[in-house]
């Protein structure tokens, strides 16, 4: 039994939740994929998948095996591709999902530079503040702000990005500038739909301040524009905030308090690693973004 091939079939079935879809993606017959999974189960002496006529799902043993198989395939592919990382002629298409603000402010510049170096490469960008479904949307790389990437994905840390509380000078002139965290409760604070408060670090402990406001949105650009119009206060990652601070449309407030930085990761499925351009692009981003993004005013003062 070719265990690596069998692992790839098992991993693909686990991601697709379907033997038929996995077979299509792997270019194999459904019978071959089914045989591979049976061989893995016989080798491990454990049932890895629940099979019904309607769906396929992982058993508890299957969940543990998936993580191990992903890691083995990742390391095997890295070894295979290590000699190809600097190949002069890359070609193909990369499908990348990333937050809208990140795409507009720093990712697009990196993509353009990469394409200048590798003219036979094309890149499809899917900009959204919602997490893309890597399998269903056939995403090769997703860039995500998260403290801990999902266990079923392979991840590489790209950089840390500071965050900052911002408001326009017009808002501050009309409503005053909060100096203490507790004062935020009396201000119009714009929130992402997934948040109920803002986190700060005080006395080496994390503290969440519950805030509220007239606008919530699933896209930071909407909140930015509302804040620029002088309507409220917003929490932004510094890759998005720094250009606005430099232009004078927003200004940082409550800078005596530390907002936890956010880690930016490149996440992908093991099969994406088989494409040299995927590995090359992630290496390129890691080198291109070798420094963390700090608050603009901190960089100027330093």
C-alpha positions as CSV (number, residue, x, y, z in Angstrom):
1,X,0.0,0.0,0.0
2,X,1.2,3.5,-0.9
3,X,0.4,5.1,2.4
4,X,1.0,8.7,1.3
5,X,-1.4,8.2,-1.6
6,X,-3.9,6.6,0.8
7,X,-3.5,9.5,3.3
8,X,-4.2,12.0,0.5
9,X,-7.4,10.2,-0.3
10,X,-8.4,10.1,3.3
11,X,-7.6,13.8,3.8
12,X,-9.6,14.8,0.7
13,X,-12.6,12.8,1.7
14,X,-12.5,14.4,5.2
15,X,-12.4,17.9,3.7
16,X,-15.0,17.2,1.0
17,X,-17.3,15.0,3.3
18,X,-17.8,13.0,0.1
19,X,-16.1,10.1,-1.6
20,X,-17.4,11.3,-5.0
21,X,-16.1,14.9,-4.7
22,X,-12.8,13.7,-3.3
23,X,-12.4,11.4,-6.3
24,X,-13.1,14.2,-8.7
25,X,-10.6,16.5,-7.1
26,X,-7.9,13.8,-7.0
27,X,-8.5,12.6,-10.5
28,X,-9.2,9.0,-9.3
29,X,-12.2,6.7,-9.3
30,X,-14.6,6.6,-6.4
31,X,-13.6,2.9,-5.9
32,X,-9.9,3.8,-5.7
33,X,-10.5,6.5,-3.1
34,X,-12.8,4.1,-1.1
35,X,-10.1,1.4,-1.2
36,X,-7.4,3.9,0.0
37,X,-9.5,4.9,3.0
38,X,-10.2,1.2,3.8
39,X,-6.5,0.5,3.6
40,X,-5.7,3.4,6.0
41,X,-8.4,2.2,8.4
42,X,-7.0,-1.4,8.3
43,X,-3.4,-0.1,8.9
44,X,-4.4,2.0,11.9
45,X,-7.0,-0.6,13.0
46,X,-9.5,2.1,13.6
47,X,-12.7,3.3,11.9
48,X,-11.9,6.9,10.7
49,X,-15.2,7.8,8.9
50,X,-18.9,7.4,9.5
51,X,-20.5,6.5,6.2
52,X,-24.2,6.8,5.5
53,X,-26.1,7.2,2.2
54,X,-26.4,10.9,2.8
55,X,-23.1,12.0,4.3
56,X,-19.6,11.2,5.4
57,X,-18.2,12.5,8.7
58,X,-15.1,11.9,10.8
59,X,-15.1,9.7,13.9
60,X,-13.2,10.8,17.0
61,X,-10.3,8.6,15.8
62,X,-10.6,10.1,12.3
63,X,-10.3,13.7,13.7
64,X,-7.1,12.8,15.4
65,X,-5.8,10.9,12.3
66,X,-6.6,13.9,10.0
67,X,-4.4,16.2,12.0
68,X,-1.5,13.6,11.8
69,X,-2.0,12.9,8.1
70,X,-2.1,16.6,7.3
71,X,1.2,17.1,9.1
72,X,2.9,14.1,7.4
73,X,1.7,15.3,4.0
74,X,2.8,18.8,4.7
75,X,6.3,17.8,5.7
76,X,6.6,15.3,2.8
77,X,5.6,18.0,0.3
78,X,8.0,20.5,1.9
79,X,10.8,18.1,1.4
80,X,9.8,17.4,-2.2
81,X,9.5,21.1,-3.0
82,X,12.6,22.4,-1.2
83,X,14.7,22.1,-4.3
84,X,12.1,23.9,-6.4
85,X,11.6,27.0,-4.2
86,X,13.7,29.2,-6.4
87,X,12.7,27.9,-9.8
88,X,12.9,30.8,-12.3
89,X,9.8,29.9,-14.2
90,X,6.6,29.7,-12.2
91,X,3.2,29.5,-13.9
92,X,-0.4,28.9,-13.0
93,X,-3.2,30.5,-11.0
94,X,-3.4,31.1,-7.3
95,X,-6.8,31.7,-5.6
96,X,-6.3,33.9,-2.5
97,X,-8.9,34.9,0.0
98,X,-8.2,37.9,2.4
99,X,-9.9,40.6,4.4
100,X,-11.0,43.6,2.4
101,X,-8.9,46.2,4.2
102,X,-5.8,44.0,4.0
103,X,-6.3,43.4,0.3
104,X,-6.7,47.1,-0.5
105,X,-3.8,48.4,1.7
106,X,-0.9,46.0,1.5
107,X,-1.8,42.7,-0.2
108,X,-2.5,44.2,-3.7
109,X,1.0,45.8,-3.7
110,X,2.6,42.5,-2.8
111,X,0.5,40.7,-5.5
112,X,1.6,43.2,-8.2
113,X,5.2,42.8,-7.2
114,X,5.0,39.0,-7.3
115,X,3.4,39.0,-10.8
116,X,6.1,41.4,-12.0
117,X,8.7,38.8,-11.0
118,X,6.7,35.8,-12.3
119,X,4.8,37.0,-15.4
120,X,3.3,33.6,-16.1
121,X,1.5,33.6,-12.8
122,X,-2.1,34.9,-12.4
123,X,-3.8,35.6,-9.1
124,X,-7.5,35.6,-8.3
125,X,-8.3,37.7,-5.2
126,X,-11.4,37.1,-3.1
127,X,-11.7,40.1,-0.7
128,X,-14.1,39.5,2.2
129,X,-14.2,40.0,5.9
130,X,-15.9,36.6,6.2
131,X,-13.8,33.4,6.4
132,X,-13.7,31.7,3.0
133,X,-14.5,28.0,2.8
134,X,-11.3,26.7,1.4
135,X,-12.7,23.4,0.0
136,X,-16.0,24.7,-1.4
137,X,-14.5,27.9,-2.9
138,X,-11.4,26.1,-4.1
139,X,-9.1,28.6,-2.3
140,X,-5.4,27.9,-2.4
141,X,-4.4,30.4,0.3
142,X,-6.5,32.3,2.9
143,X,-5.0,35.2,4.9
144,X,-6.6,35.4,8.3
145,X,-6.3,37.5,11.4
146,X,-6.5,34.9,14.2
147,X,-4.8,33.9,17.5
148,X,-5.1,30.2,16.6
149,X,-5.6,28.8,13.1
150,X,-8.0,25.8,12.8
151,X,-6.3,22.4,13.5
152,X,-7.4,21.0,10.2
153,X,-5.5,23.7,8.2
154,X,-1.8,24.1,7.7
155,X,-0.7,27.6,8.8
156,X,2.3,29.9,8.6
157,X,2.6,33.1,10.6
158,X,3.3,36.1,8.4
159,X,3.4,39.0,10.9
160,X,1.7,40.7,13.9
161,X,-0.4,43.8,13.3
162,X,-1.1,46.3,16.1
163,X,-4.6,47.7,16.5
164,X,-5.7,51.2,17.5
165,X,-8.8,53.1,18.6
166,X,-9.6,55.9,16.2
167,X,-11.9,58.9,15.8
168,X,-12.1,61.9,13.5
169,X,-11.2,65.4,14.8
170,X,-14.8,66.4,14.1
171,X,-16.1,63.7,16.4
172,X,-13.7,64.6,19.2
173,X,-14.5,68.3,18.9
174,X,-18.2,67.6,19.2
175,X,-18.3,64.8,21.8
176,X,-14.9,65.1,23.5
177,X,-12.0,62.6,23.6
178,X,-12.2,59.7,26.0
179,X,-9.2,59.5,28.4
180,X,-10.3,56.4,30.4
181,X,-11.6,53.1,29.1
182,X,-14.7,53.4,31.1
183,X,-15.6,56.5,29.2
184,X,-16.1,54.5,26.0
185,X,-19.5,53.4,27.4
186,X,-20.7,56.9,26.9
187,X,-19.5,57.1,23.2
188,X,-20.9,55.9,19.9
189,X,-18.6,53.0,19.1
190,X,-18.8,51.2,15.8
191,X,-18.4,47.4,16.0
192,X,-17.8,44.5,13.7
193,X,-20.8,42.2,13.7
194,X,-18.8,39.4,15.4
195,X,-17.8,41.6,18.3
196,X,-19.5,42.8,21.5
197,X,-16.6,44.7,23.0
198,X,-13.0,45.7,22.7
199,X,-10.1,44.0,24.4
200,X,-7.3,45.8,26.2
201,X,-4.3,44.7,28.2
202,X,-4.0,46.5,31.6
203,X,-1.7,45.4,34.4
204,X,-0.6,42.4,32.3
205,X,-4.2,41.1,32.2
206,X,-6.7,41.1,29.3
207,X,-9.8,43.1,29.9
208,X,-12.9,43.4,27.6
209,X,-14.8,46.7,27.6
210,X,-18.4,46.3,26.5
211,X,-19.2,49.1,24.0
212,X,-22.1,49.8,21.7
213,X,-23.0,52.2,18.9
214,X,-25.4,53.0,16.2
215,X,-23.7,51.0,13.5
216,X,-22.5,47.4,13.3
217,X,-21.2,45.9,10.0
218,X,-19.5,42.8,8.7
219,X,-17.0,44.9,6.8
220,X,-14.5,47.3,8.3
221,X,-14.6,49.7,5.4
222,X,-18.2,50.6,6.3
223,X,-17.2,51.4,9.9
224,X,-14.2,53.4,8.7
225,X,-16.3,55.7,6.5
226,X,-18.8,56.3,9.3
227,X,-15.9,57.2,11.6
228,X,-14.4,59.5,9.0
229,X,-17.7,61.3,8.7
230,X,-17.4,62.2,12.4
231,X,-20.2,59.8,13.6
232,X,-18.3,57.6,16.1
233,X,-15.2,55.7,17.3
234,X,-13.7,52.6,15.6
235,X,-11.1,49.9,16.4
236,X,-8.9,49.2,13.4
237,X,-5.9,47.1,12.6
238,X,-2.9,49.3,11.9
239,X,-2.5,48.2,8.3
240,X,-5.8,49.9,7.7
241,X,-5.5,52.7,10.2
242,X,-2.0,54.0,9.5
243,X,-2.8,55.5,6.0
244,X,-5.9,57.2,7.4
245,X,-3.9,58.6,10.4
246,X,-1.2,59.9,8.0
247,X,-3.8,61.6,5.8
248,X,-5.4,63.2,8.9
249,X,-8.9,61.7,8.4
250,X,-8.7,59.8,11.7
251,X,-6.5,60.2,14.8
252,X,-5.6,57.6,17.4
253,X,-7.1,57.9,20.9
254,X,-6.6,56.1,24.2
255,X,-3.0,55.3,23.1
256,X,-1.9,54.9,26.8
257,X,-3.8,51.6,26.7
258,X,-2.5,48.5,24.9
259,X,-4.8,46.9,22.4
260,X,-3.6,43.3,21.8
261,X,-1.9,42.8,18.4
262,X,-3.5,40.5,15.9
263,X,-1.5,37.7,14.2
264,X,-1.8,37.4,10.4
265,X,-1.6,33.8,9.1
266,X,-1.5,32.2,5.7
267,X,-3.6,29.1,5.9
268,X,-4.1,26.4,3.3
269,X,-5.0,22.8,2.7
270,X,-2.4,20.1,2.3
271,X,-3.2,19.6,-1.4
272,X,-2.5,23.3,-2.2
273,X,1.0,22.7,-1.0
274,X,1.6,20.5,-4.1
275,X,1.6,23.6,-6.3
276,X,5.1,25.3,-6.3
277,X,3.5,28.7,-6.9
278,X,1.6,28.4,-3.6
279,X,4.7,27.7,-1.6
280,X,6.6,30.4,-3.5
281,X,4.0,33.0,-2.9
282,X,3.8,32.2,0.8
283,X,7.6,32.4,1.1
284,X,7.4,35.7,-0.8
285,X,4.8,37.2,1.6
286,X,6.8,36.1,4.6
287,X,9.9,37.8,3.2
288,X,8.0,40.9,1.9
289,X,6.2,41.4,5.2
290,X,9.2,40.5,7.4
291,X,8.4,43.3,9.9
292,X,5.4,43.6,12.1
293,X,3.0,46.6,11.5
294,X,3.1,49.0,14.3
295,X,1.0,52.1,15.0
296,X,2.2,55.0,12.9
297,X,2.7,57.4,15.7
298,X,4.9,54.9,17.5
299,X,7.1,54.5,14.5
300,X,7.5,58.3,14.1
301,X,8.4,58.7,17.8
302,X,10.9,55.8,17.7
